[in-house]
Amino acid sequence: MGISNNITAVLNFVALLCSIPIIAAGIWLANKQDNACIHLFRWPVVLLGFLILLVSLAGFVGAYWYKETLLAFYLCCMAILIGLLLIVLVFAFVVTRQDGSYYVPGRGYKEYRLDGYSTWLRDHVVDSKSWRKIRACLADSDVCPKLTQQYITADQFFAAHISPLQASI
């Protein structure tokens, strides 16, 4: 077996081992029924873990025993996964590029307007189904109680340097 096959086999074995915690995290998320925020991430994480497991297994077996058909399958699947990852990254960058913020005199934080965000993001936040999910996530978090404990007066709140999420609540 050549050096390149050894390197491919080792890297795919490491990827195979890394897929196990991803699958376990997805199963753990699937068992947490009480949190609305993780609802969207449950099964995609499990699916991603299984895809990584299958592709890395094909790459490992193909490289270790020099099975050309498995190596070809591995290369095609890896190219598709990398292409999908690039598409998702470009989409996320385009959608979140604008932040809708502007400075307000006398405030320690920026104000945010929905008009400053991308059209796709604006349409999905304004949608009543999406907003119910977002509101449920915010209600489940401990952001509001922490703010009331940390800032007692309105002047303290307005002078504080807080995150956009904290300012919107």
VENFEN-V447638 format. One record per backbone hydrogen bond with DSSP energy under -1.0 kcal/mol. NH is the residue of the N-H (numbers start at 1). CO is the residue of the C=O. E is the energy in kcal/mol with one decimal. If there is no record, write none. Layout:
nh: <NH/NH>
co: <CO/CO>
e: <E/E>
//
This chain:
nh: <6/7/8/9/10/11/12/13/14/15/16/17/18/19/22/23/24/25/26/27/28/29/30/31/33/45/46/47/48/49/50/51/52/53/54/55/56/57/58/59/60/61/62/63/64/65/67/71/72/73/74/75/76/77/78/79/80/81/82/83/84/85/86/87/88/89/90/91/92/93/94/95/96/102/107/108/111/113/116/117/122/123/124/125/126/127/131/132/133/134/135/136/137/138/139/140/141/146/147/148/149/150/151/157/158/159/162/167/168>
co: <2/3/4/5/6/7/8/9/10/11/12/13/14/15/18/19/20/21/22/23/24/25/26/27/31/41/42/43/44/45/46/47/48/49/50/51/52/53/54/55/56/57/58/59/60/61/62/67/68/69/70/71/72/73/74/75/76/77/78/79/80/81/82/83/84/85/86/87/88/89/90/91/92/111/104/158/102/100/113/114/118/119/120/121/122/123/127/128/129/130/131/132/133/134/135/136/137/142/143/144/145/146/147/153/154/155/160/163/164>
e: <-2.0/-2.5/-2.4/-2.7/-2.6/-2.7/-2.3/-1.9/-2.3/-2.3/-2.3/-2.3/-2.2/-1.5/-1.0/-2.5/-2.5/-2.5/-2.1/-2.4/-2.5/-2.5/-2.1/-1.4/-1.2/-1.3/-1.4/-2.8/-2.5/-2.3/-2.4/-2.5/-2.5/-2.4/-2.8/-2.7/-2.6/-2.2/-2.5/-2.4/-2.7/-2.8/-2.4/-2.2/-3.0/-2.3/-1.4/-2.2/-2.4/-2.4/-2.8/-2.6/-2.3/-2.7/-2.7/-2.2/-2.2/-2.8/-2.5/-2.4/-2.7/-2.3/-2.3/-2.2/-2.5/-2.4/-2.6/-2.5/-2.7/-2.3/-2.6/-2.6/-2.0/-2.0/-1.6/-3.1/-2.6/-2.2/-1.3/-1.5/-2.6/-2.6/-1.8/-1.9/-2.2/-1.2/-2.5/-1.9/-1.4/-2.5/-2.9/-2.0/-2.1/-2.4/-2.3/-1.9/-1.3/-1.3/-2.0/-2.1/-1.4/-1.8/-2.5/-1.6/-2.8/-1.6/-1.0/-2.2/-1.8>
//
